[in-house]
């Protein structure tokens, strides 16, 4: 009876969603077209970042072939006059939806919920996000990446970090031996990075990081709660390469002074640990804690899959927070800005990440919000852009392939109508996007987003988060 209810409730889910959008993109496959962007202002985002005015950029196959060189015959011309070309953006902290089930319902059943991968990835591409770092990677995400690399889906490059925690996750470890084995399993299963999480004990946390170093895998993640109350220097274990949120530091202390932020920055600098400030997440938490209307009124909410719309509105863990909790959230948000200021002062690299996929944080769109928050916290426009381009590529160790506009690199590019170095909000004024050499202009982007919005509206009544959970229990 349980299975009959589920099949009745989610009959529409068992089909491939939004097939029309896949067909649209398949008819737009561009093969080996050569493109030339003429008279464009190039912001290369190299370290010296010297702007190249009125440049001619040739894109052949999926590579930046030349800048200010000869124009090939039979090339497709894109007018770049009065426009600005920047590298594709990198979101270093995302959680992508993927077709899955919370547990095995019965053999051969497969996923309870099927999402259309193209619709999910289009939100990134529409916003010029051409690389993402998935920080809770599962086999489904390897499948999504395979769809993209085969050319079945136009989507961002995906780096994958396997998450290891002390309990409650698919990969768990409660002692150093299990932690080391989990790292070895993650590497064998094709994950490139390790994410440590909050419920690890101190010894297992350190063993995981040490084993990851031996396996040549970089480590990103949370600071386990086991470190709370201990000296700050204990957090910065050698080879702990990237902290996933400024919140991981603020939750370790009740001292929200600038001096404490400077201590964290100094220790991070000494240990070679970078930071994802992730200001967007806490700002989003504050807004939805005040009112769910702040989610519903997001201009990007209409592009969120109906099941997630339902979840964010009916099972929101932040909404209705007490006055004390609201004060705590605000103290955290204010301290996170001080952390950004201190890390900048101590020359600790920071990379842009948003926790996209958490309630109220919409994939792709959230990165533009993060860039504005980073500037508000004290970064220059250029520093904010570097955090979402060159520096992300450096930490992922693919800076020879992406992150700057240089010949020989992949053609992941954004053509903007206005200069983002003058106003960081201009990153969202997109004329078109090159993703792995494929050109998608703003008209195509508008059409694709409209199709997603229409499908969501047409199918909204088919998805109810609470009914889903109820069906699983019965």
Secondary structure, DSSP 8 states (H G I E B T S, - for coil): -HHHHHHHHTTTTTS-TTHHHHHHHHTT--TT--EEEEEEEE---SSS---EEEEEEEEETTEEEEESS---TT-EEEE-TT-EEEE-EEEEEE----SB-SS--STT---SB---HHHHHHHHHHTTEEEEEETT--HHHHHHHHHHHHTSS---EEEEEEEEBSSSSSSB-SSHHHHHHHHHHHHHTT--EEEE-TT--HHHHHHHHHHHHHTT--EEE---GGGTTS-GGGG--TTEEEES-THHHHTT-S--SHHHHHHHHHHHHHHT-EE---HHHHHHHHHHHH-THHHHT-TTGGGS-HHHHHHHHHS-SSTT--HHHHHHHHHHHHHHHHHHHHHHHTT--B-----BTSTT--TTHHHHHHHHHHHHTT--HHHHHHHTTHHHHHHHT-TTTSSS--TTSB--EEEESS-TTT-GGGGG-EEEEEETTEEEEHHHHHHHHHHHHHHHHHHGGG--HHHHHHHHH-
